[in-house]
Amino acid sequence: MEPIHKFNNGDGATLCHKCNIVIAEELIDDFYCNKCGIDPILVCNDCSEKRGAEIPEGHIATFYQGICGICNQNKTLLKPEIMEKHEID
């Protein structure tokens, strides 16, 4: 994933990957504004698998429909969550 850089009359700006607001009126390597950077990033299964992610034993995942925080496509997203071992036995 690359930072979103836009040019307006030759001046560069960096946009948030999630909400598209201007993060800085210069070209920087950040991906998210302060608000979006605090929120957990939901990713699609494809992006998760490409990065070698797995849901560890004793964990579950909640699924959402929305925009992937990595590929920016509208897909089914997952957010791993911790569960107590006895809840899944």
C-alpha positions, 0 to 999 in steps of 0.5 A: 500500500502506498500513501495517497499523494495528490497535487493541486497547482503543483503543491503536494498533499497527502490524503487519509486512506480511509476518509480521504481528508488532507493529512498534510499539505506536503508529501508524507508517508502516513496512511491515516489521519489521527481519527482513522489511525486510532480505529482498528483497521478491518481487512478482507480475507484476501489481504489478510491471507496475503500477509500470512495472518491466521486466526489463532486457536482460542480466537474468533473473527467478526465479519463486516461488509465494508471497505478493506483498510489495505486494498480499499475494495468493498468486501467482506472484512474480518476483525479477530477477537479474543474469546475465552477457551471455554466459550468455543469448547 
